[in-house]
Amino acid sequence: MKLHLYFARRFLVAFMGVLAALSGIVFLIEVTEQVRRFGGKEIGLGRIIGLSALHVPETLHQILPLVTILATLWFFLTMARSGELIVTRAAGRSALSALVAPAAIALLAGGVAVAALNPIVAATLKEYETRAAELASGTARTLSVSEEGLWLRQGNRDGQTVIHARSASLDGTRLIAARFLVFSGFGTPVRRLEAETATLTVGAWELTGVKDWPLAGSANPERDATRHEHLLFPSDLTREQIRDSFGAPNAIAIWDLPAFIDNLNRAGFSARAHKVWLQTELALPLMLVAMVMIGAGFTMRHTRIGRTGLMALAAILLGFGLYFIRNFSQVLGENGHIPVALAAWSPPVAAILMVLGLLLHLEDG
């Protein structure tokens, strides 16, 4: 037990060291990127740093597998140089026993990332996207799906329009039982429309079965209401903007994701991408364990054997290969080519089994 605790402490120090170093590098890169993106907006350095800080957690969450494999290389290369792995073998312990503590720490780190870091990433990413959109265009468009249906907001500096629909098409360009509430630039309602359907065309919503209430300048809006079979309501929204208004699945905390998926299905949207993301996040701890085993498979031998740099490079390349395969599998799952569970869980499980076979062959074969 003491040996496992010693290995766990050493690996945790390596993991935190790599994480701290990459955090600093990522922050500097983010500052440079925000200066490039918003340098012409004449915003202060404080806002640039604030935007960068909001985007750093999302980037760190993405590179956790890289952090894990670099920490594993650091841990096992240090242990090999000091001869501690040789002492472990001489004491009658299999070298595989040295993997137990690092794998447990990686599993724990993955659990913390899913349970705690994921909600932090969701909150900071949402705030970042809101601030970035306001700086880029001066306005914000938001789309929300709840149990009451679909809510969409569009507008500019002259006013805003809140749109509600009972359900919608998969891409959000056709709304069923739609309501449009138009507000002036001062926030007062000026017009209300209800339509049986609303279809997004170039530069306008095409409404059918419309009832139009003038709320501004009318003593009795119901008396002055008009009906139209067809009506065009101006809009600068596009199909891509509505799709992007959903936000990436990682902008939703994992604790809220199941309810959000239910609301998407209820509103008539496809929630496959969110389902794949949910399962991929749940499989993250196994992904980190796979990275530990890949790093260990190439660096557990003594450094006097030689080709240490080549073996470390091979481990990093294999780790990147696994990361690419996981992302490719995720895309296949989102497009419906493979089942959701297979897309999320097969890459880390397959990697663990293959590397375990390699380690058993090298140590006991």
C-alpha positions as CSV (number, residue, x, y, z in Angstrom):
1,M,0.0,0.0,0.0
2,K,2.8,2.4,0.8
3,L,4.4,1.8,-2.5
4,H,1.1,2.6,-4.3
5,L,0.7,5.8,-2.3
6,Y,4.3,6.8,-3.2
7,F,3.7,6.2,-6.9
8,A,0.3,8.0,-6.7
9,R,1.9,11.0,-5.0
10,R,4.7,11.1,-7.6
11,F,2.3,10.9,-10.5
12,L,0.0,13.5,-9.1
13,V,3.0,15.9,-8.8
14,A,3.8,15.2,-12.4
15,F,0.3,15.7,-13.5
16,M,-0.2,19.0,-11.7
17,G,3.2,20.2,-13.0
18,V,2.3,19.5,-16.6
19,L,-1.2,21.0,-16.1
20,A,0.3,24.2,-14.6
21,A,2.9,24.6,-17.4
22,L,0.3,24.0,-20.2
23,S,-2.2,26.4,-18.5
24,G,0.4,29.2,-18.7
25,I,1.1,28.4,-22.3
26,V,-2.6,28.2,-23.2
27,F,-3.3,31.5,-21.5
28,L,-0.6,33.3,-23.4
29,I,-1.9,31.9,-26.7
30,E,-5.4,32.9,-25.8
31,V,-4.3,36.5,-25.1
32,T,-2.6,36.6,-28.5
33,E,-5.6,35.2,-30.2
34,Q,-8.0,37.7,-28.5
35,V,-5.7,40.6,-29.4
36,R,-5.7,39.5,-33.0
37,R,-9.5,39.0,-33.1
38,F,-10.5,42.2,-31.2
39,G,-7.5,44.4,-31.5
40,G,-9.3,46.8,-33.9
41,K,-12.3,47.2,-31.5
42,E,-10.3,49.5,-29.1
43,I,-11.0,47.5,-26.0
44,G,-8.8,47.6,-23.0
45,L,-6.2,45.1,-22.0
46,G,-8.4,44.1,-19.0
47,R,-11.2,42.9,-21.3
48,I,-8.7,41.0,-23.4
49,I,-7.4,39.2,-20.4
50,G,-10.9,38.6,-19.1
51,L,-11.9,37.0,-22.5
52,S,-8.7,34.9,-22.5
53,A,-9.3,33.7,-18.9
54,L,-12.9,32.7,-19.8
55,H,-11.7,30.6,-22.8
56,V,-8.8,28.8,-21.0
57,P,-10.9,26.2,-19.1
58,E,-12.4,25.0,-22.4
59,T,-9.0,24.5,-24.0
60,L,-7.6,22.8,-20.9
61,H,-10.6,20.4,-20.9
62,Q,-9.8,19.5,-24.5
63,I,-6.1,18.8,-23.9
64,L,-6.5,16.7,-20.7
65,P,-5.5,13.6,-22.6
66,L,-2.3,15.4,-23.7
67,V,-1.7,16.5,-20.1
68,T,-2.1,12.9,-19.0
69,I,0.3,11.3,-21.4
70,L,3.0,13.9,-20.8
71,A,2.6,13.4,-17.1
72,T,2.9,9.7,-17.6
73,L,6.1,10.1,-19.7
74,W,7.6,12.4,-17.0
75,F,6.7,10.0,-14.2
76,F,8.0,6.7,-15.8
77,L,11.1,8.3,-17.3
78,T,12.0,9.8,-14.0
79,M,11.4,6.4,-12.3
80,A,13.5,4.6,-14.9
81,R,16.4,7.0,-14.6
82,S,16.5,6.7,-10.8
83,G,16.2,2.9,-11.0
84,E,13.1,2.7,-8.9
85,L,11.3,0.5,-11.4
86,I,14.3,-2.0,-11.1
87,V,14.0,-1.9,-7.3
88,T,10.3,-2.6,-7.6
89,R,10.9,-5.6,-9.8
90,A,13.7,-6.8,-7.5
91,A,11.3,-6.6,-4.5
92,G,9.1,-9.2,-6.2
93,R,6.5,-6.7,-7.6
94,S,5.5,-6.8,-11.2
95,A,6.2,-3.7,-13.1
96,L,2.5,-3.7,-13.9
97,S,1.8,-2.9,-10.2
98,A,3.5,0.5,-10.8
99,L,0.6,1.2,-13.2
100,V,-2.1,0.8,-10.5
101,A,-1.6,4.1,-8.8
102,P,-1.1,6.3,-11.9
103,A,-4.2,4.7,-13.5
104,A,-6.2,5.3,-10.4
105,I,-5.1,9.0,-10.3
106,A,-6.0,9.3,-14.0
107,L,-9.4,7.8,-13.3
108,L,-9.9,10.1,-10.4
109,A,-8.8,13.1,-12.5
110,G,-11.2,12.1,-15.2
111,G,-14.1,11.9,-12.7
112,V,-13.2,15.4,-11.3
113,A,-13.1,16.7,-14.9
114,V,-16.5,15.4,-15.7
115,A,-18.2,16.3,-12.4
116,A,-16.6,19.6,-11.7
117,L,-14.5,21.0,-14.6
118,N,-17.3,20.3,-17.1
119,P,-19.8,22.7,-15.5
120,I,-17.1,25.3,-15.1
121,V,-16.2,25.0,-18.8
122,A,-19.9,25.3,-19.7
123,A,-20.4,28.4,-17.7
124,T,-17.2,30.2,-18.8
125,L,-17.7,29.2,-22.5
126,K,-21.2,30.5,-22.5
127,E,-20.1,33.8,-20.9
128,Y,-17.2,34.0,-23.4
129,E,-19.5,33.5,-26.4
130,T,-21.9,36.1,-25.1
131,R,-19.2,38.7,-24.6
132,A,-17.4,37.9,-27.9
133,A,-20.7,38.2,-29.8
134,E,-21.4,41.6,-28.3
135,L,-17.9,42.8,-29.1
136,A,-18.1,41.5,-32.7
137,S,-21.5,42.7,-33.7
138,G,-22.9,44.8,-30.8
139,T,-26.0,42.5,-30.6
140,A,-26.7,39.0,-29.4
141,R,-29.0,36.3,-30.7
142,T,-30.0,33.5,-28.4
143,L,-32.0,30.4,-28.8
144,S,-33.4,28.4,-25.9
145,V,-35.3,25.1,-25.8
146,S,-37.5,24.4,-22.7
147,E,-40.5,22.4,-21.8
148,E,-42.7,25.2,-23.1
149,G,-41.2,25.0,-26.6
150,L,-38.7,27.0,-28.5
151,W,-37.6,30.5,-27.7
152,L,-35.5,32.7,-30.1
153,R,-34.4,36.3,-29.9
154,Q,-33.3,38.4,-32.9
155,G,-32.8,42.1,-33.3
156,N,-30.4,45.0,-33.5
157,R,-29.8,48.4,-31.7
158,D,-33.2,49.6,-32.9
159,G,-35.2,46.9,-31.2
160,Q,-35.6,43.2,-30.3
161,T,-38.0,40.5,-31.3
162,V,-38.8,37.6,-29.1
163,I,-40.0,34.5,-30.9
164,H,-41.8,31.5,-29.3
165,A,-42.9,28.3,-31.1
166,R,-44.5,25.2,-29.9
167,S,-42.2,23.1,-32.1
168,A,-39.8,23.4,-35.0
169,S,-38.0,21.6,-37.8
170,L,-34.7,19.9,-37.2
171,D,-32.7,23.0,-38.4
172,G,-35.0,25.5,-36.7
173,T,-36.0,27.3,-39.9
174,R,-39.7,26.2,-39.8
175,L,-41.7,27.0,-36.7
176,I,-45.1,25.7,-35.7
177,A,-47.5,27.9,-33.7
178,A,-45.1,30.8,-33.7
179,R,-45.5,34.0,-31.7
180,F,-43.5,37.2,-32.5
181,L,-43.3,40.0,-29.8
182,V,-41.6,43.1,-31.1
183,F,-39.9,45.5,-28.7
184,S,-38.7,49.0,-29.4
185,G,-35.2,50.2,-28.6
186,F,-36.5,51.4,-25.2
187,G,-37.8,47.9,-24.3
188,T,-41.5,48.7,-24.8
189,P,-43.7,46.2,-26.8
190,V,-44.9,47.7,-30.1
191,R,-46.3,44.7,-32.0
192,R,-47.5,41.1,-31.6
193,L,-48.0,38.5,-34.2
194,E,-49.2,34.9,-34.0
195,A,-48.8,32.6,-37.0
196,E,-49.7,29.0,-37.7
197,T,-46.3,28.5,-39.3
198,A,-43.2,30.6,-39.8
199,T,-40.6,29.6,-42.4
200,L,-37.2,31.4,-42.6
201,T,-36.3,32.7,-46.0
202,V,-33.6,35.1,-47.2
203,G,-34.1,38.2,-45.2
204,A,-37.5,37.4,-43.7
205,W,-39.8,35.0,-41.9
206,E,-42.6,33.9,-44.2
207,L,-45.7,33.7,-41.9
208,T,-49.0,31.9,-42.7
209,G,-52.3,32.2,-40.9
210,V,-51.2,35.4,-39.2
211,K,-53.0,37.6,-36.7
212,D,-51.3,41.0,-36.1
213,W,-51.9,43.2,-33.1
214,P,-50.5,46.8,-33.1
215,L,-49.5,47.4,-29.4
216,A,-48.1,51.0,-29.9
217,G,-50.4,53.8,-30.7
218,S,-53.6,51.8,-30.3
219,A,-56.2,52.2,-27.6
220,N,-57.7,48.8,-28.3
221,P,-55.2,46.4,-30.0
222,E,-57.7,43.6,-30.3
223,R,-60.1,45.8,-32.2
224,D,-57.3,47.0,-34.5
225,A,-55.8,43.6,-35.1
226,T,-55.6,42.4,-38.7
227,R,-55.5,38.9,-40.2
228,H,-53.3,37.8,-43.1
229,E,-53.0,34.6,-45.0
230,H,-49.3,35.3,-45.7
231,L,-47.0,37.9,-44.3
232,L,-43.3,38.6,-44.4
233,F,-41.6,39.6,-41.2
234,P,-38.1,41.1,-41.7
235,S,-35.2,39.1,-40.2
236,D,-31.4,39.0,-40.7
237,L,-31.2,35.5,-39.3
238,T,-29.8,32.6,-41.3
239,R,-30.0,28.9,-41.0
240,E,-26.4,28.8,-39.8
241,Q,-27.0,31.4,-37.1
242,I,-30.0,29.5,-35.8
243,R,-28.0,26.3,-35.7
244,D,-25.1,28.0,-34.0
245,S,-27.5,29.6,-31.5
246,F,-27.9,26.2,-29.9
247,G,-24.3,26.5,-28.8
248,A,-21.9,23.6,-28.7
249,P,-22.9,20.7,-26.5
250,N,-19.9,21.5,-24.3
251,A,-21.5,24.8,-23.5
252,I,-24.1,22.9,-21.4
253,A,-23.2,21.5,-18.0
254,I,-23.2,17.7,-18.0
255,W,-25.7,17.7,-15.1
256,D,-28.2,19.7,-17.2
257,L,-27.5,17.8,-20.5
258,P,-30.1,14.9,-20.0
259,A,-32.9,17.4,-19.4
260,F,-31.7,19.5,-22.4
261,I,-31.7,16.5,-24.6
262,D,-35.3,15.7,-23.5
263,N,-36.4,19.2,-24.3
264,L,-34.7,19.1,-27.8
265,N,-36.5,15.8,-28.6
266,R,-39.8,17.3,-27.3
267,A,-39.4,20.4,-29.5
268,G,-38.7,18.3,-32.6
269,F,-34.9,18.8,-32.9
270,S,-32.2,16.2,-33.3
271,A,-30.3,15.7,-30.1
272,R,-27.8,13.1,-31.4
273,A,-24.8,15.4,-31.2
274,H,-25.6,16.1,-27.5
275,K,-26.1,12.4,-26.8
276,V,-22.7,11.6,-28.3
277,W,-21.1,14.4,-26.3
278,L,-22.7,13.2,-23.1
279,Q,-21.4,9.7,-23.6
280,T,-18.0,10.9,-24.6
281,E,-17.7,13.0,-21.4
282,L,-18.7,10.0,-19.3
283,A,-16.0,8.0,-21.1
284,L,-13.3,10.6,-20.4
285,P,-11.9,8.8,-17.3
286,L,-11.3,5.7,-19.3
287,M,-9.7,7.9,-22.0
288,L,-7.2,9.2,-19.4
289,V,-6.5,5.7,-18.2
290,A,-5.8,4.7,-21.8
291,M,-3.3,7.6,-22.1
292,V,-1.5,6.4,-18.9
293,M,-1.2,2.9,-20.3
294,I,0.1,4.1,-23.7
295,G,2.8,6.2,-22.0
296,A,3.7,3.4,-19.7
297,G,4.0,0.8,-22.5
298,F,6.8,2.7,-24.1
299,T,8.7,4.1,-21.1
300,M,8.7,1.5,-18.4
301,R,12.0,0.0,-19.4
302,H,15.4,1.2,-18.1
303,T,16.9,4.2,-19.9
304,R,20.3,2.4,-20.4
305,I,18.6,0.2,-23.0
306,G,18.7,3.3,-25.3
307,R,16.3,4.9,-27.8
308,T,14.4,6.6,-24.9
309,G,13.6,9.7,-27.0
310,L,12.3,7.6,-29.9
311,M,10.1,5.6,-27.5
312,A,8.7,8.7,-25.9
313,L,8.0,10.2,-29.3
314,A,6.2,7.0,-30.3
315,A,4.1,7.2,-27.2
316,I,3.1,10.8,-27.9
317,L,2.2,10.0,-31.6
318,L,0.1,7.0,-30.5
319,G,-1.6,9.2,-28.0
320,F,-2.4,11.7,-30.7
321,G,-3.6,8.9,-32.9
322,L,-6.0,7.7,-30.2
323,Y,-7.2,11.3,-29.7
324,F,-7.9,11.6,-33.5
325,I,-9.7,8.3,-33.6
326,R,-11.9,9.4,-30.7
327,N,-12.8,12.6,-32.5
328,F,-13.4,10.8,-35.7
329,S,-15.6,8.2,-33.9
330,Q,-17.5,11.1,-32.3
331,V,-18.2,12.6,-35.8
332,L,-19.4,9.3,-37.0
333,G,-21.7,9.0,-34.1
334,E,-23.1,12.5,-34.6
335,N,-23.8,11.8,-38.2
336,G,-25.6,8.6,-37.3
337,H,-23.2,6.2,-39.0
338,I,-22.5,4.2,-35.8
339,P,-24.4,3.9,-32.5
340,V,-23.9,6.6,-29.8
341,A,-22.5,4.2,-27.2
342,L,-20.0,2.7,-29.7
343,A,-18.9,6.1,-30.8
344,A,-18.1,7.2,-27.3
345,W,-16.8,4.1,-25.5
346,S,-15.1,2.0,-28.2
347,P,-11.9,4.1,-28.6
348,P,-10.7,4.2,-25.0
349,V,-11.8,0.6,-24.3
350,A,-10.0,-0.7,-27.4
351,A,-6.9,1.3,-26.6
352,I,-6.8,0.0,-23.0
353,L,-7.2,-3.7,-24.1
354,M,-4.5,-3.4,-26.8
355,V,-2.0,-1.6,-24.6
356,L,-2.7,-4.1,-21.8
357,G,-1.8,-6.9,-24.2
358,L,1.4,-5.1,-25.1
359,L,2.4,-4.7,-21.4
360,L,1.6,-8.3,-20.6
361,H,3.8,-9.4,-23.5
362,L,6.7,-7.2,-22.5
363,E,6.6,-8.0,-18.8
364,D,5.5,-11.6,-18.7
365,G,5.6,-12.8,-22.3
